[in-house]
Amino acid sequence: MGDDREKLIIKTERLVLRLFQTSDAATVVALCNNYNIYKNTLYLPYPYSLNDALSWIEHHYDNFMKDNSYEFAVTDKETGKVFGAIALSNNKRFNQGEIAYWIGEPYWGNGYATEAAQSILQFAFEEKKLHKVFARYFSSNPASGKVIKKIGMKKEGLLKEHVIKDGKYEDLVYYGIINENE
């Protein structure tokens, strides 16, 4: 499996995006068991336990090999430290995917999400030949919107009070980008 996993790595200027391993679970818990991350994500549980991390990581490799989704740990190129996660789903029927990400609060404001998202977009279009990539975020979290704009996505719409978070309805903002090099 060694060679195989080597292919599942994306390097950027400062980052290495790689598959999560079981050994990352404790770090994932330390970063995800944080209300400020939870309130800006659609599906992350809170409190966040070691079991949550392990069951999340468990299927990443299979999903990757089946081309269902690509879930990367966002890590420091120098130290290997895990900063967060970025994922691309793959909807084969419609040839499109969604980018979703979170960065641990200690690492906010360094542009890691933007750098990771840029490389995932490239991966989606060049490697996976997707026609379209989209992303969505809570309107209460404009920082996430900045990342999506920086990588060239355009606003496609706003879904009013579309989901419930912490007992209140939240608007979801949708952004997308079409692969111009098909």
C-alpha positions in Angstrom: 0.0 0.0 0.0 3.0 2.3 0.5 3.4 3.3 -3.2 -0.3 3.7 -3.5 -0.5 6.2 -0.6 2.3 8.3 -2.0 0.0 9.1 -4.9 -2.6 10.5 -2.5 -0.5 13.4 -1.5 -0.7 17.0 -2.7 2.1 19.5 -2.0 1.7 23.2 -2.0 4.2 26.0 -1.1 3.8 25.5 2.7 1.5 22.5 3.0 1.3 18.8 2.4 -2.3 17.4 2.0 -2.4 13.7 2.8 -4.8 11.1 4.0 -5.6 11.0 7.7 -4.2 8.1 9.7 -5.5 6.6 12.9 -2.5 8.2 14.6 -4.0 11.7 13.8 -7.1 11.0 15.8 -6.0 12.6 19.0 -4.9 15.8 17.1 -8.2 15.9 15.3 -10.1 15.7 18.6 -7.9 18.5 20.1 -8.8 20.7 17.1 -12.4 19.7 16.5 -13.6 19.7 20.1 -14.0 23.5 19.8 -17.3 25.4 19.8 -15.9 27.9 17.3 -15.3 25.1 14.7 -18.5 23.4 15.5 -20.7 26.5 14.9 -19.3 27.0 11.4 -19.6 23.4 10.2 -22.6 21.6 9.0 -22.1 18.1 10.3 -19.3 18.2 12.9 -20.6 16.9 16.3 -19.9 18.7 19.6 -18.5 17.7 22.0 -16.1 15.9 19.7 -14.8 12.5 21.0 -11.9 10.2 20.0 -14.6 7.8 18.7 -15.9 10.5 16.4 -12.4 11.0 15.0 -11.7 7.3 14.6 -15.0 6.5 12.9 -14.6 9.6 10.6 -11.0 8.6 9.6 -11.9 4.9 9.2 -13.5 5.1 5.7 -11.3 7.8 4.1 -9.0 5.4 2.3 -11.9 3.3 0.8 -13.8 6.5 -0.2 -10.7 7.8 -1.9 -10.1 4.5 -3.8 -13.7 4.3 -4.8 -13.7 8.0 -6.0 -16.5 8.9 -3.7 -14.7 11.6 -1.8 -11.2 12.8 -1.1 -10.5 13.8 2.5 -7.1 15.3 3.2 -5.3 16.3 6.4 -3.9 19.8 5.9 -0.4 19.6 7.3 2.7 21.7 7.7 5.3 20.9 5.1 8.2 21.5 7.5 6.9 19.9 10.8 4.1 17.6 9.6 1.8 19.2 12.2 -1.9 18.8 11.3 -3.7 22.2 10.8 -7.1 21.0 9.7 -8.9 19.1 7.0 -10.1 19.7 3.5 -12.4 17.4 1.5 -13.8 17.2 -2.0 -16.9 15.1 -2.6 -17.4 13.5 -6.0 -20.8 13.2 -7.5 -20.2 11.0 -10.5 -23.7 11.2 -11.8 -23.5 15.0 -12.2 -19.7 15.3 -12.6 -19.4 17.8 -9.8 -18.1 18.0 -6.3 -18.2 20.1 -3.1 -15.2 21.5 -1.3 -15.5 21.6 2.5 -12.8 22.4 5.1 -12.0 23.4 8.6 -8.8 24.7 10.1 -8.0 24.5 13.8 -8.5 27.8 15.6 -4.8 28.2 16.6 -3.9 28.3 12.9 -6.6 30.7 11.7 -5.5 33.8 9.7 -2.5 32.2 8.0 -4.1 31.6 4.6 -3.9 27.8 5.0 -7.5 27.2 4.0 -7.0 29.3 0.9 -3.8 27.5 -0.1 -5.4 24.1 0.5 -8.6 25.0 -1.3 -6.7 26.3 -4.3 -4.8 23.0 -4.7 -8.0 20.9 -4.2 -9.7 22.9 -6.9 -6.8 22.1 -9.2 -7.0 18.4 -8.2 -10.7 18.4 -8.9 -10.4 19.9 -12.4 -7.0 18.5 -13.6 -6.9 15.1 -11.9 -10.5 14.2 -11.4 -11.8 16.1 -14.5 -14.9 17.4 -12.7 -17.1 19.9 -14.6 -18.0 21.9 -11.6 -17.0 22.5 -8.0 -19.1 24.2 -5.4 -19.0 25.2 -1.7 -21.5 26.4 0.8 -21.1 28.2 4.1 -23.3 29.8 6.8 -23.9 33.4 6.2 -22.9 33.9 9.8 -19.3 32.8 8.8 -18.0 35.4 6.3 -14.4 34.2 6.8 -15.2 31.0 5.0 -16.7 33.0 2.2 -13.5 34.9 1.7 -11.6 31.7 1.1 -14.0 30.6 -1.6 -13.9 34.0 -3.3 -10.1 34.0 -3.3 -10.0 30.7 -5.3 -12.2 32.2 -8.0 -15.6 30.9 -7.0 -18.7 33.0 -7.8 -21.8 33.4 -5.7 -24.7 31.4 -7.1 -27.3 32.0 -4.4 -28.5 32.1 -0.9 -30.7 29.5 0.7 -32.8 31.3 3.4 -33.0 29.5 6.8 -32.0 26.3 5.0 -30.5 24.4 8.0 -30.8 24.4 11.7 -27.7 24.9 13.9 -28.0 25.1 17.6 -31.7 25.4 17.5 -31.8 28.3 15.0 -32.2 28.5 11.3 -29.2 29.5 9.3 -28.9 30.8 5.7 -26.5 28.8 3.5 -24.5 30.8 0.9 -23.7 28.8 -2.3 -20.6 29.5 -4.5 -19.5 27.6 -7.5 -17.0 27.4 -10.3 -17.0 25.7 -13.7 -14.0 23.9 -15.2 -13.1 26.2 -18.2 -10.4 23.8 -19.4 -12.5 20.8 -20.3 
